[in-house]
Amino acid sequence: MQTNNPQEPSIPDVPEQIFDSSSKGRLVIFIGAGVSRIIGCPSWEEFANYLLDDLHKKGKINFFEKTELSKLHARKILSVCCEIFKESNIQFPDLKEFFRGDQDLEARYKIFENLYAMNAIYVTTNYDDHLDEEAERRRPLANAYFSKNEPNGKTDSKIKRAEVFWREKDLLISNLSNGNVIHIHGSIKEPETMVITLADYMHRYYGEASRLRIFLQELFGHYTVIFIGYGLEEYEILEFMIRTIRKGQKSVSHYILLPFFKSQKNLVNLQEKYYQCMGMKLIAYYVDDPGYVQLNEVIKEWAKQIGPLARAQTFLDKLRLIDEVL
């Protein structure tokens, strides 16, 4: 959709490279917490306080300790809480229900349905399973779509079914296929896989046999990535973006969708310089009237344009990718 004023895009235009990557099966949608927040899923702070409240109710910390701990940064709180759960040999409270979000908001803003309509590859740092449910619900349709649109026009009954991955052993480039969902920080399906504490992060990103390190390097080096609902505040992701560029791998542009107010046009220009140094293009959309839920409208419109052009990688595509990696 063309915008009336390029300086104030309510729905920004889709860059041509995104269309091109989608048609080659190399488009990755990198999903952050901002997407889940639209349907009422908790923030890091709320997650930290949820665990603090549970430990207090179970008598593992007193009110004074709970009050003082609540003043810390969310990741510190989560690290402390997880250690207490481990030392006390008690289970987490019900995380699936906690990360469920608001059903009314979920019905009103079908952002995960719209995301999945892009027919891309999905990578996320989120723990919740909303996108997983969409993938499970729609994957027979997606598989039929990709099979039907193979170059020979024939339906391949052996086409690989879309899958959801959340275990560290499954952080493989071979799992980057259209329709697949990959949780790089684990999932509420298995709380023990969730990357929460500082120790979890150190192991997942900096361990000697870190699968994630290789996974991200290859992903950023050979796929086009759109960051959605994610401000890149986490240092770990930033580091791998920068490291990929410094390694001199084939230049692949990445994009980040970010919300701004119309009065922040100068800030948009300044932030563009920041993301540019990481090989990223900032795509701004304005939220003055609808608020942050405008992201849903952007995704809905983009899905209409990107989805129909999407195609899974062919055997030749995969051979080309192997050549690039080598």
C-alpha positions, 0 to 999 in steps of 0.5 A: 500500500502506498502512503499518502505522505512518505514522511508519515507512513501509517502503513510503510511500503514493503522493501523490494528485497523482502519480496525477492527473499520471500520468493526464494524461501529466505525471508525470516520474521524475527519476533520479539516481545512487542508482538505478544504484548499487543494481546496482553502477554506479560513483560519481563518485569511482570514475569519477574514479579510473578515469580517473586509473588509465588516464592513469597506465597510459598514462604521461600522469601519474606515480604522485606526480601520480596520488596527489596528484590522487586527494585532490581532489574528484571533479569536479576530478579529472574536469575535470583528467583530461578536459583531459589526455585532450584535450591528449594526443589519446587516447580514454577507456577503455571507459566502456560496460563500466565503467558496466555494473554488476554483472550479478548485482545487476541480475538480483536487483534489477530496479529499471529494469524497475520504474521503466519499469513506471510508464509515465511520462516519464524524465529523468536525469543518469546516463550509463549506458544501463540504463533505455535498454535497458528502454525499447528492450525494452518500448516496443512494449508501452508504445505498445500500452498507451497506444494502447489506453487512448486516450479513444476506445478505438481503437488508433492505428497512428501513435502515436509510439514511445518514444525515448531522447535524450542530445544537447543539441539534443534537450532539448526540451519536445516530447520529454517524452512517456510512455516517453521517456528523456532524458539531460540530461548526455549518455550513454555511447553518445556519450562526447563528449556527456557533461557531466563537466568544470566547463567542460561544466557551465558550457556546458550550464547557463549558455551563452547558447543553453542549451537545458537552462535552458529545458528545466528551467524548463518541466519544473519549471513544468508537470510533476510531478517525482519525484526518485528516487535523487537527493539534489539535491546538484548546485547546478545542479538546485537553482538551477533549482528555486528559479528556477522558484518565484521566477518565479511560474509555476503551482504544481506540487508535486514530490517526492523519495524519500529513505532514512532510518533509524528513529532519524532521525525528527527529521532527516526533519522538519528536511529537510522544511523544507529541501525545502519551500522549493523547492516539494518534498515529502519522502517518507521510506522506512526502510532499517534492515533491507534497506538501500538496496536498499529503494528497489527495493521502493518502486519496485516497489510504486509501479509497480503503483499508478501504471502502470495509471493512466498515460495519454499526453497527448492533443492537448487536453492539449498545447494546455492545456500550450501555454496555460500556457507562454504 
